[in-house]
Amino acid sequence: MIKTVPRCSDEPDVGAPEHNRRERGVAVWRRSYRARVADEEQDIRDAIARQLSNIVEGVTWSAQGQMEAAKLWRTVNLWVGVPAALLAAVAGVTALASTTGRIAAGIIAVAAAGLGAVAATLNAPKRAELAESAGNKYLAIQQDATIARDVDLPRQGVDEARQALHELAARRQEVNAAATAIPRLAYRRARRNIEREGGQTYQADAGR
């Protein structure tokens, strides 16, 4: 019969060093893995932040351009549409005055008809309305993208931040598809507003 001799408590455990080495190796691997995952997530966050900044910059230019286009089309309406209506009214009154007045009324009526045709072709009031609506939509996207970048992104998970970016990009594409092209003069004025005057900048953001 084989008897088992109990090991003394002060006798060294031969397997302990090997076990400890494995535990340390696993701990190092875990720390390395977590650091690698954190670096990858930070890279994704940085990429999302850059894309949000691109959206902010793009819609800032688009908003300024559409707002300037709305101002321009209102001015065109004042110089073309309003005079056409006034000339038509004057022509009607002059025609009732006398026989001699009918000649002048005819000339005025022709001028009024010409201006009216130009006004109808340009349709400046409708163009101004569409441009202002597009500009306001761009400004809303600008504000939401700025909040998403500066306020929400540092506290969001990567998947949630990516979803917010996709939604903002989709909104921008939708407005782009519906917005009308702006005149070159409106673009020049928008560029002046942004490059020389800073565009629409709040005082709290100016020092950033």
Secondary structure by P-SEA (a helix, b strand, c coil): cbbbbbbcccccccaaaaaaaaaaaaaaaaaaaaaaaaaaaaaaaaaaaaaaaaaaaaaaaaaaaaaaaaaaaaaaaaacaaaaaaaaaaaaaaaaccccaaaaaaaaaaaaaaaaaaaaaaaaaaaaaaaaaaaaaaaaaaaaaaaaaccccccccaaaaaaaaaaaaaaaaaaaaacccccaaaaaaaaaaacccccccccccccc
